[in-house]
Amino acid sequence: MFSHVTIGANDIAATKIFYDAALATLGVAEGQIDAKGRLIYMHAGGRLLITNPVNGEAAASGNGHTLGLLAASPEVVDAWHAAGLAAGGTTAEDPPGIRQATEGRVLYLAYLRDPSGNKLCAFHKVSG
């Protein structure tokens, strides 16, 4: 459904350290900074772009916004969470673990906030 997602950041260098470490656990190659100063990750046909806001104002995380990332296993979710914490992220919500979802689905999730406060979720569907 999506070709790309763009989120804002206030410190591209710190953001690159965080995303390079966290996304590497998901098999995503190191991000590249383009001529406009945007940090770009490409994986499985999609792109994640991280940029200083074009209006010159500070980036701010959205209340209620979460960027979900697919993970191959609960162990990968845990590795993503640990790598993100070690690279400047902060934990968000409950610790990594099992969550009961709608329609009988069982999910293994972990949440982090990146250095600019954007909320991320690593997600693995256990059953359902």
N, C-alpha and C positions, 0 to 999 in steps of 0.2 A: 504494500500500500504506500509506503513512504520511499521517496528517493533520497531524502536527506533530512537531518534534524540540525538546527542551529541553536546554540545556547551562548549566553554571554559570559564573559570572564573579565576580571579586573587586572589579573597578573598572568599573562600568557605563559611566561617561563615556569611559574609555580604550577600552573594548570597542566602544562605539558609533562612535568615530572609525575604528577598524580595520574593522569590518563595513560601515559606510556606504561607505568607500572601496573595499574589496575586492568587495563584492556589487554595487556600482554597475556594475562592469565586466561583470557577468552580466545586467544589465538589471533589477536588483532596486531598488525604491524605498527611500529613506531609512527607517531604522527609527524606530519610535515608542515612546516610553516610556509605559506605561499607569499607572493609578492605584496599582498595587501595586509600581511601580518596575521592572517587567520590560521589557526591550527586545524589540520584536516586529517581525519582517520577514514580509511576506506576498508570495507570488509563485506564479503558476500553480496556485492552489488549495491550496498548502501554507504552513505557517508555521514559522518558526524563532523560538523564544523563548529569551532569554538572561536569566538571573536570578541574583541572589545566592541561595545555598542557603537554603531555608526553615528549616532547622534551626539557622541562625546560625553554622555552622562555615565555614571557608574552602573555597572551590571548589577542586577538584583535577581535573586531566585524568585520563582513564582510560588505563591501560596497555593498548594494543591497540585503542583506540577511534579511529576516523577518521570524520569527517563528509564525505561525498562530494558535490560540487556539479557539476552539468552545465554545460558550456561549449560554445558554438556552434562554436568553431574553436581550433586551436592558438594563434592570435594572441590570442584572448580569454583562454586559460589564462595566457599570458605576461603580459598586461595585469593579470589578477587577482593574479598572483604579485607583480608590481612594485608594484601599489597596496597590497597587504597589507604588504609590507616597508616601504614609505614611511609607512604608518600605524601602525607599532608592532609588526607581526608579525615572526616569525623564520622563516627557512627550515628545512625539515625534510626529511630524506632527501636524495636526489640532486637536482641542479638540474632545472628543468623540461625535459621532453623525452619522446622516444618510449620506450615500454616494450612488450615482447612479453608478451602475456597468454595465458591458457589458450585452447585451441580455436582457435589461429591468429589471435586478435584482436590488433590493433595499437592501442595507446592513446597519447595524448599527455597527460601528467600533470604536475602541480606540487603540492607539499606546503608548507603553512605551519602554524605554531602561532600562535594568537591571543594577546593579552596575558595571558590566564589559563593558557596552555599547552594548550588544546584543539587537537587535530590536525585539519586540514582538507585536503582534496584537491580541486583543480579537475580535471575529467575531460572529455576529448573522445575519442570513438571514431573512429579514423582509418579502420580497415577491420575486416572480419570480423564 
